[in-house]
Amino acid sequence: MSRRTGVPHRGAAGLRTVSGMDTVSVRDLSVPAVIGVHEWERAIEQTLVFNVDMAADVRTPAASDDLADALDYSAVAATIAAVVREGKFRLIETAAERVADRLLTTHGLAWLRVEVRKPIPDAYTAVIIIERTSS
C-alpha cells in the first residue's frame, strides 16, 4: 500500500497485490521533443528528461534470471521516447499524462510515478511529477 496515496500496489506480473512493493525505475532518460506554447518553441527541439518509477514484483525475474519474466527497461525507455516524438505537446503536463497512460496500458503496470523535467536554458528547470494507477 502506498504511504502517499493509500492505494494498494500490484505487481506488473499478473497484477497481483504485492506486500512490500518493489520498484523498477528508469532514470535520466533524455528525449528530444517539440514542446512548448510559444511559436519559437514549436520550430525547435528541446530536451525533456524523464524519471519513471513502476511497481513490479521482482521476485520471479530474480529467481529465473530471465528477461522474459522482467519489466524490460529498454522497452519502457523506447515507449517513452515514442510517445514524446509522436506528441509534439504544448505542455509538459500533457507529455507526462500521455507517457503514463501508454506505460500503464502497454506494459501492464498497476502503478507508476512519472517525473518530467524541461530545462529552461540560463533560467530554471520546469518539473511535473504525476502518480497514476491502472483503472
Secondary structure, 3 states (H helix, E strand, C coil): CCCCCCCCCECCCCCCECCCCEEEEEEEEEEEECCCCCHHHHCCCEEEEEEEEEEECCHHHHHHCCHHHCCCHHHHHHHHHHHHHHHCCCCHHHHHHHHHHHHHHHCCCCEEEEEEEEEECCCEEEEEEEEEECC
